[in-house]
Amino acid sequence: MFIEADADVALEQFGDEIRPPVPCLDELLYDVPGSGGIINCPLLLIQVTRLKYGGFIFSLRFNHTMSDGTGIAEFMSAVGEFAGGAEAPSIQPIWERHILSARNPPRVTCTHHEYDDVVNNIPIILDGDMVHRSFFFGAPEISALDGRLPLHLHRNCTKFELLTACLWRCRTIALSPDPNEEVRILCVINCRKRFNPPLPAGYYGNAFVLAAAIATAESLSKNPFHYAVELVMKAKTKATEEHVKSVADLMVIRGRPHFTLVGNYAVSDVRHLGFGDVDFGWGKPVYGGPAKGEVGVVPELSSYYIPFKNKKGENGIIVPISLQKNAMDVFVRELEIMLKNDNENRVC
């Protein structure tokens, strides 16, 4: 479904930085009644809004049963190539859904904490007291987190692992669950290259798994920062080819269970998908990425890692966070403590 619109505002009126949550999103991507379901609904909802004095906003919503972030980024890139006169996309789309089908007979061979049945002792509160903020992590912030690691982790830890451990820890402290409650971090892992041979280029279906790290709220909050980092690093190593096949089999055996919401926080790294490189003929976008920070109906349970250049021209990562006001205040305080650049933080 395609929508064409005109706005009575200029790009400059959106402010010095466009970051999620994007202002006026309801007007920039109209939620057509009846279009948000899975069956008998549009696979894509696209709105192009022309701005006053030039420029436009391209907004898109897609049916996640059709594609994942990598696939939709390749679709948008292909649209840009066609707009530039190309006769065919540089990456040909590949269907081949049988590649990720369950085995016959299906057999669950790995542990999947992301789909555990959990007693709901941690309340999920949906009310109007939610605060939505985006936090910028540039080189100084990443360096401050890295400075808290022992040397053996310092050499091997990625930005994703640093950032994920930090957010998981600060968020858990902010929500203040029962000390004995289990909390999970779910890392969205692109599994295209986890296969041997890798999935074919252009495969645009859902090719990701959720790698789960698990800890009690007390152990995550009280232990040194590197405890959380090591949990995240270990969780990522579980996303093997066998793990992916085991997930596919689990979906058949258990009837496509949804991952548990209780005590969970999911993060998805979209820095390398290329949304910021899409060119429809007028150059790269001022901002290319998710318009809001959450996925689904519970905004406080997920965040994206988005490439971003701030108004100072510094490159970094922007992370949208949604929490209730009191929890957000605590989260900000804990994050400031974590980002304090103190040379005495390093553990030898």
Secondary structure in CASP SS format (residue, H / E / C, confidence):
PFRMAT SS
TARGET T0000
AUTHOR 0000-0000-0000
METHOD secondary structure of the structure
MODEL  1
M C 1.00
F E 1.00
I E 1.00
E E 1.00
A E 1.00
D E 1.00
A C 1.00
D C 1.00
V C 1.00
A C 1.00
L H 1.00
E H 1.00
Q H 1.00
F H 1.00
G C 1.00
D C 1.00
E C 1.00
I C 1.00
R C 1.00
P C 1.00
P C 1.00
V C 1.00
P C 1.00
C C 1.00
L H 1.00
D H 1.00
E H 1.00
L H 1.00
L C 1.00
Y C 1.00
D C 1.00
V C 1.00
P C 1.00
G C 1.00
S C 1.00
G C 1.00
G C 1.00
I C 1.00
I C 1.00
N C 1.00
C C 1.00
P C 1.00
L C 1.00
L E 1.00
L E 1.00
I E 1.00
Q E 1.00
V E 1.00
T E 1.00
R E 1.00
L C 1.00
K C 1.00
Y C 1.00
G C 1.00
G C 1.00
F E 1.00
I E 1.00
F E 1.00
S E 1.00
L E 1.00
R E 1.00
F E 1.00
N C 1.00
H C 1.00
T C 1.00
M C 1.00
S C 1.00
D C 1.00
G H 1.00
T H 1.00
G H 1.00
I H 1.00
A H 1.00
E H 1.00
F H 1.00
M H 1.00
S H 1.00
A H 1.00
V H 1.00
G H 1.00
E H 1.00
F H 1.00
A H 1.00
G C 1.00
G C 1.00
A C 1.00
E C 1.00
A C 1.00
P C 1.00
S C 1.00
I C 1.00
Q C 1.00
P C 1.00
I E 1.00
W C 1.00
E C 1.00
R H 1.00
H H 1.00
I H 1.00
L H 1.00
S C 1.00
A C 1.00
R C 1.00
N C 1.00
P C 1.00
P C 1.00
R C 1.00
V C 1.00
T C 1.00
C C 1.00
T C 1.00
H C 1.00
H H 1.00
E H 1.00
Y H 1.00
D C 1.00
D C 1.00
V C 1.00
V C 1.00
N C 1.00
N C 1.00
I C 1.00
P C 1.00
I C 1.00
I C 1.00
L C 1.00
D C 1.00
G C 1.00
D C 1.00
M E 1.00
V E 1.00
H E 1.00
R E 1.00
S E 1.00
F E 1.00
F E 1.00
F E 1.00
G C 1.00
A H 1.00
P H 1.00
E H 1.00
I H 1.00
S H 1.00
A H 1.00
L H 1.00
D H 1.00
G C 1.00
R C 1.00
L C 1.00
P C 1.00
L H 1.00
H H 1.00
L H 1.00
H H 1.00
R C 1.00
N C 1.00
C C 1.00
T C 1.00
K H 1.00
F H 1.00
E H 1.00
L H 1.00
L H 1.00
T H 1.00
A H 1.00
C H 1.00
L H 1.00
W H 1.00
R H 1.00
C H 1.00
R H 1.00
T H 1.00
I H 1.00
A H 1.00
L H 1.00
S C 1.00
P C 1.00
D C 1.00
P C 1.00
N C 1.00
E C 1.00
E E 1.00
V E 1.00
R E 1.00
I E 1.00
L E 1.00
C E 1.00
V E 1.00
I E 1.00
N E 1.00
C C 1.00
R C 1.00
K C 1.00
R C 1.00
F C 1.00
N C 1.00
P C 1.00
P C 1.00
L C 1.00
P C 1.00
A C 1.00
G C 1.00
Y E 1.00
Y C 1.00
G C 1.00
N C 1.00
A C 1.00
F E 1.00
V E 1.00
L E 1.00
A E 1.00
A E 1.00
A E 1.00
I E 1.00
A E 1.00
T E 1.00
A H 1.00
E H 1.00
S H 1.00
L H 1.00
S H 1.00
K H 1.00
N C 1.00
P C 1.00
F H 1.00
H H 1.00
Y H 1.00
A H 1.00
V H 1.00
E H 1.00
L H 1.00
V H 1.00
M H 1.00
K H 1.00
A H 1.00
K H 1.00
T H 1.00
K C 1.00
A C 1.00
T C 1.00
E H 1.00
E H 1.00
H H 1.00
V H 1.00
K H 1.00
S H 1.00
V H 1.00
A H 1.00
D H 1.00
L H 1.00
M H 1.00
V H 1.00
I H 1.00
R C 1.00
G C 1.00
R C 1.00
P C 1.00
H C 1.00
F C 1.00
T C 1.00
L C 1.00
V C 1.00
G C 1.00
N E 1.00
Y E 1.00
A E 1.00
V E 1.00
S E 1.00
D E 1.00
V C 1.00
R C 1.00
H C 1.00
L C 1.00
G C 1.00
F H 1.00
G H 1.00
D H 1.00
V C 1.00
D C 1.00
F C 1.00
G C 1.00
W C 1.00
G C 1.00
K C 1.00
P C 1.00
V C 1.00
Y C 1.00
G C 1.00
G C 1.00
P C 1.00
A C 1.00
K C 1.00
G C 1.00
E C 1.00
V C 1.00
G C 1.00
V C 1.00
V C 1.00
P H 1.00
E H 1.00
L H 1.00
S E 1.00
S E 1.00
Y E 1.00
Y E 1.00
I E 1.00
P E 1.00
F E 1.00
K E 1.00
N C 1.00
K C 1.00
K C 1.00
G C 1.00
E C 1.00
N E 1.00
G E 1.00
I E 1.00
I E 1.00
V E 1.00
P E 1.00
I E 1.00
S E 1.00
L E 1.00
Q E 1.00
K H 1.00
N H 1.00
A H 1.00
M H 1.00
D H 1.00
V H 1.00
F H 1.00
V H 1.00
R H 1.00
E H 1.00
L H 1.00
E H 1.00
I H 1.00
M H 1.00
L C 1.00
K C 1.00
N C 1.00
D C 1.00
N H 1.00
E H 1.00
N H 1.00
R C 1.00
V C 1.00
C C 1.00
END
